[in-house]
Amino acid sequence: MVQVSVETSQFGTAAAKLDGIEEGMAGLNLRLSTPAWFPANGWLTISGPQLGVISLEAQLLAGGMQSAAAFAGAAAEHLLQAQAWYEAADRAAVEAFTAVSDAVVSTVVLSVVSVAATGALAAVPLLLSPAGIPLVLGTLATAGALEQAGVLPGGDDIVAWWADNQHLLANPLSVLLVRSGVSAGDEIVNGLTGVPLFTSPNGVAGALAAAFALGTGPMLVSGAKRDEASSAPSSIADLVEAIPPTDPDGTNATITEYVRPDGSTVYVVSVAGTSSPGLGDENGMDNLSNLAAYGGSDAQSVGAVSDAMGQAGITAGDEGVFVGYSQGALVVSELAKTGTWDVASVVLAGSPVHGTSLGGEIPVTQLEHDGDLITGLQGITPGAQGDVSIVRRDPFPGGVPAGEGILAPHALAEYQHTAAGYDEVDDPQVAAQRDEVLAPVHGATAVTTTDFRFEREPVYASGGGIRPMTPEEVFDCLQEFGRFGED
């Protein structure tokens, strides 16, 4: 069994149970009150006294049930009020901690940068003087000679070291540092520039996305239908298994239409993760789409999934279950927040945004891993609130093995294991939250499944723009620049 820990907002679940108890007691009270427990002329029979006692007990029990039902209903209301107070206090505490964290992190970063900048500025007059120019050239030549002699590591050595040791950064401490950096990102950026350019890292991401999008073509959404009758997902693992694998040449989103026994329709929208490291190439699920979605823009993958939903026959107000992994989780969260569709439930795996951003009224199951740096992009976040359930697991208790890579804890296959472990947790409150997420597709049958792929039209191929550079090309250029003058 996969060991997971589950965090839920227990007040809401308990209140729902008390409401059910109230309804059950009210029904029992009705049943007790309806029959004539003491028949007419009952006193004329030998069993008259016994019938009188039974009738009196039934009336007392009915009255007790009515009082107990009223108490359960009142307790449910008080629990919901307590939940609202608790979550308000929790938000205030998180905001206070975030403010302190932002101040501390930004102060440290800006202090280090300030010291470095002061030293650099002090050296500028010397380096630009007649005596300084030979010093610069001599330093560059010496560095090149030391690299060739093996004293200083070269670009290839750094790449090799990174390939062998990047797994060491996949740990909870690194995630905490990322969270702190994200929360304090606006202070750091504005502190470095000296002017309030951005209010959040999302604003930075949006600005970068807009810059990299220059010269890119429009997003093309193509779908291929598979008409096959199948049963609906019956577990969280089933929903996560339906997320398309992360494949550069594969499916980016899958949309399945289900029909329930009462004839109503519900859709399951499953969106894959990032399948290209590019920043504006042909692959629509690349890092440009990541930046755009994180910045709140629907110009890239968010808009592509919205278009795919339209092609699948989904219109405004239709009911849907949204499931996403990595960038896909970011995308479905942005779509769910629009209010365009009736979002019945959401499942997020390895998400860069927290489930509480959806408001707490939508049932959300959020899967997270220790050491998953992508989840650190959420920043400092509150715990489970409302109908949000957070499922955590450490996929590598002994540390990420060498060669696995820095994103090993972020792998979709690992999140599929986590979902399966979550399904096996038999805690009543956990089971109740799972049932809420799965209820929209309970007993339904699949009608049509459509696989979608997102690609950008390469306008630069026809002379209509400038092709963006991929990260690999940028890195190669930097390496070549570093070797300039060696020969």
N, C-alpha and C positions, 0 to 999 in steps of 0.2 A: 504494500500500500504506500502511495506517495504521501509524505507528511506535509500537511499544509496548516497554516494558521489563518483563521477567518475573523475579520473585524466587521461587526454589524452595528447599526444603530438599534439597540434592543427595545427602546421604548415603543417605537412604531409597531413592531411585531407583537409585543405584549398587548398593546392597545387593540390591535386587530383581533387578537384571541379573546380579549375581554368583550369586545363587541359581539363576537360569535357566541360567547357564553350568555350574554344578555338576550340575544335572539332565541337561543335554545331554552333558556329559563322562561321567557315570555310565552314560547310555544307550549311548554309543559304546563304553565299556569293556565293557559287557555284550555288545555285538555282536562285539567283537574277541575276547572270551574264549569265546564259544559255539562257533564253528566249529572243526573239527579241521583245523588248518592243515597238519599233517603226516600224511597218510593212512597207513593200515596197509600195511606192506611197501613203503613209499616208497623205502627204501634199495635195493630190488632193481631200481629203474628208473634210467635214465641221468640223470634229473633229480633224483635223491636229494639230492645236495649243495645244489642250489638250493632245494629244498623245505625242507631243514633250515634254511637261512639265513632263508627267508621266515617259517618257523614261529617261529624265535627272535626275529626283528624284531617279529612280531605280539605275542608274549608281552611283550617289552619295552615296546612301545607301549601295550598294555593296562595294564601296571603303571604306566606314566607317566600314563595317563589317570586311573587311580584316584587317584594322588597329586595330580594337578592338580585333580581334582574336590574332593578333601578340602581342598586349599588354598583353592579358590574359596569353599567353604562357610565355612571359618574366617575368610576375609577379609570375607565378608558379615556374619558375626557381629561381627567387630571394628568394621566400619563402623557397624553399628547401635549398638554400645556408644559409639563415638566421637560419633555423632549425639546420643545421650542426654546425654553429657558436654557437648557443644557447646551443646545447647539449655538444659541446666541452667545453664551459665555465662552464656548469653545472657539467660536470665530473671533471673539474679542481677544482671547488669549493668544491665538495663532497670529492675529494681526500685530499684537504687541511684540511677540517673539520675532515675527518677521521684520518688524521695524528695527528692533535691536540687532538682529542678524544682519540686516542690510547695512546698518550703520557700521557694525564691526568689520564686516567683510570689505565694504567699500573703503573704509578708512585704511585698512591694512594694504589693500591693493594700491590705492592712490598714494600712500606713503612710499611704498617701494618704487612705484613709477616716478614719483617726485624726486626721490634720491637719484635714480638713474638719469632722469632728465636734467637735473641740476649738474651732474657730473658731465653729461654729454655737452650741455651748453657751455660749460666752462672750458671744455676742450676745443670748441669750435674755433676761437681766435687762433689758437696754436696750430690746429690742423690746416687752417687756411693761409697761414703765414708761409713765406718762402722756405723757412726751415721745417715747417710741418708737412709740406707736400712730399718731400723725400721720405719722411717718417711714415706717411700713409702707404706710399708705394712699397717701402721696405717691409712694412708689416704684412701687406698682401703677399709679397714675394716670399717672405719667411713662412707665412701660413701655408702657402702652396708647397714650399719645400718640405715643411714638417709633415704635411699630409702625405706627400710622395714617399717620405722616409718612414712613414708608419707611426710617427709620434702623435699626430692629430688624426682623429677618425675622419675619413672621407664620407661623401654622400652615400656610397654603397655600404660602408660599414654601419652608418646610422640606420639605413634601411634594414640591414641584416639584424642589427641589435633589436630593432622594433619588432621584426617578425618573430624573434625568439622570446621576447619579454613582454609583449603587449598584454598578455593574459594577466599579468600581475596587477594591472590597473582595474580589472573587473572585480571590484570588491565593494562592500557597503560604505566604506569610508569615502571612496571616490564618488559614489552616488551622492553622499551627503555634501561633498564639496561642490558637485554640480548643482545640487538643489540650492545651496547657499549662494553660489554664483549667479544662478538664474534670478533668485529673489532680489539680489543686490545689483543686478545687471544695469538697471537704469541709473543708479547712483554712480556706478563705476564709469559708464560711458559719458554721462553728463559731467562727472568730475574730471575726466581726462580732457574733454573738449572745452570745459569751462562755461558752456552754455547748455540750457535744457533742450537738447535735441530730441530725446526720446523719453517716454514715460514708462516703458517696460521693454524687456527683451523681445516681446512680440512685435513691438514697433520696429526694432532693429531688424528682425526677420522679415517683416513686411517691406521695409526699405530695400534690403538686399535682394529680395525676390523681384521687386519691381525693376531693379537695376539689371539683374541677370536675365530678366525676361525680354529685355530689349533685343530685337533681332530674331526672336524665336517665333515659330509659326503657331497657328491655332491648334487646339487639341482636337484630335479626331477620335471619335468613340465608335467602335465597331462591336457588334454582338453576334453570337452564334447560339441558336436555341437547341435545347435537348429536351424533347417531349418524352418524359418517363415518369410513370406513376411510382411514388415511393412514400413511405410514411414520414411524418414530421419528426424533427429532432425531439428526443425524449430525455435529453440530459444536456448539461452545459458542455460536456465533452463533445457531444454531437454537433453543437453549434460551432465550437472552435475547430473541429475537424473539417467543417464545411468552408472555412476560410481558404481561399486559393493559396497554394504554395508560392513562396517568393521565387519567381523565375523570370529572368530578363525577357524571355520569349514566350512566357505563359500568360495566364489569365490574371487580370488585375482586380476584377470584381465579379461576383456571382450573385444573381438575383433569382430567387425561386418564389413562384406564386403558389400559395396553398389555399385549399378550400376546406373549411371546417364543416362538421356534421350539420350545422344549422344553415349552411349555404353561404355564409359570409366568407370574405376573402382577406387573407393576411399575407404580407410579403416578408421574406427574410433577405436582407441586404448584407452581403459579406464582402469585405474589402481587404485586399492583401496589403502587405508591407512594401517598403521601398525596394525596388528591384534594379536600380541603377545608381551609381555614385555621381552621375552627371549633374550639370547645372543648366539644363536647357537643351538636352539632346533629344533624339527621337522618342525615347522611352518616357511616357507620361508620368510614371511613378518614380521620379528621381528626386534629387535633393532640392531642385528648384520648387517642385511641388511641396516638398517638406517645408521649406521656408515660407511659401505662400500660405499654406494651411495653418502653420504655426502663427503667422502674422494676421490671420483672420480673413485672408483673401479667398474668393471662390474662382479665381482666374485659372487655376491649374487643376489639381486632382479633385478638389471639392466640387468644382463645376462639372468635371467629367463624370463623377459618380451621379450627380444630380441629373445630367443629361441621360446617363444610362438608365436611371430610374424611370425617366419619361419614356424612353424606348421600350422599357419592359412593361409599360402600361400603367405605371403608378402615377396617380394624379394627386393634387392637393387634398389633404384630408384623409387619404387612404391610410390604413393601419399597417405598421411595419415593425419588425424586430431588426435592430441594427447591430451588426457584429463586425469588429475590426481588430486588426493586429498591427502594431507599430504605426506607420503612417496611416494605415487603414483605420486604426482606432481614433487617430486625430481627425480624420475625415468624417467618420460617422458621428463623432461628437459635435463637430461644427454643423453638420446637417441636422442633427437632432435638436440643436439649440435654435434653429430658425423658426420652429413652430409651424412649418409648412405642412408637415404630415402628422398623423396620429402615431406618435412613437410609443409603442406598447412596452418595450424593454430594450436594454442595451447590454452588450457584452464587450468588454475592452481587454485586450491582451497586450502587455508591454506598451502601454499608452504614454505618450509625451504629455498628456493632459489628464487631470484628475476627474473622476466621475462626479464629484460634487459640483463641477461646473455646469452640469445639466439641471441643477436646481433642487435635487433631492426628492422630487415627486415621481420621477420615472424610475422603475426598478432597474438597477445597474449592478452587474457583477464585474468587478475589476480585478484582473489577475496581474500580480506583480512578483518579480524575482529579486532576491538580494543580489547586488552586484550588477543589475541591469542599468547601465548608464542612461539609456533612453528615458526611463521613468524618472530620472533625476531632473529632466527638463520641466517637470511639473513645478519645481521650486519647493519652498516650504509650504506644505498643504495641511489642511485639517484632517481629522480622522473621518471615519464613516459617519455620514449624516443622512437623515431621511431614509430613502429606500436604497441606499448605496451599500454594497457588501464588498469589502476588500479582502482578497485571497492572496496570501503571501507564501512563498516557498524559497528555500535555498537549494538551487539545482546542483550546486557543487559544494557540499559541506566541508570538504577537505581542501577547498581552493580550486580555482580553474586550472586544469592541467595545461602544461606547456604545449603550444601548438594549436590550442583551441581558438585563440583570438580574443580580442577585447570585448566582442559582442556575443560571446558564447552564452551568457545567461539570458540573452535576448532572443535566442532561437525559438522559432515557432514550434518546433517539435517538443521543446521543453515546456512550453506553455500548454501544449496538448496534454502532457503528463500532469501538469498542475490542475487542469480542468477535470481530468479523470479522478484525481485525488480529492478534489472539492466535492464531486458527486458522491463520494463514499462517506463524507462527514454526516453522521446521523443526528447531530444536534437539532432539536425541534425548530429553533429559530433559524438556523441555517437552511433547513429543509423548507421552511415556509418562504424564505427569500428566493430559493431556487425555484419553487413552484410559481412564484410571481413572475419570474423571468420567463419561464417555459409555458405559462398558462395561455398566452396568445396563440400558440401552435398546437396545443393539446388536442389530440384526436384528429388533426388535420391531415390532408393528403396532398402531396405535391401534384401540381398540374403542369407547369412549365418551368424549366430552368434555363437561364440565359447567361452565358459566359461573356464578359466584356473585356476588351483590351483598349488601353488608352495610348495613343501615339501623337506626337506633334508633327505637324507638316513641316518638313525641312525647307523653309523659305530661302535659306542661304544657298541651296542647291541650284536654284533658278536665278540667283543674283539678287534676291529680294532682301537680303539682310546679311548680317555678320554672324557666323556660327560661334556660339559660346564655347569656351574652352572647358574641357573636362578637368576634374581635379588631377588626374594622372598627367595631363598635358601641362598643367600649371607647375606641378612638381618637377617634371622633366625640364621645363624651362628654367626653373630655379637652380636645378642641378647644373645645367649647362652654363648658367650665369656664374655659378660658383667656380666652375673650371676655367672661366675665361682668363686667358693669358698664360695658362700652364704650358702651352706648346710654344 
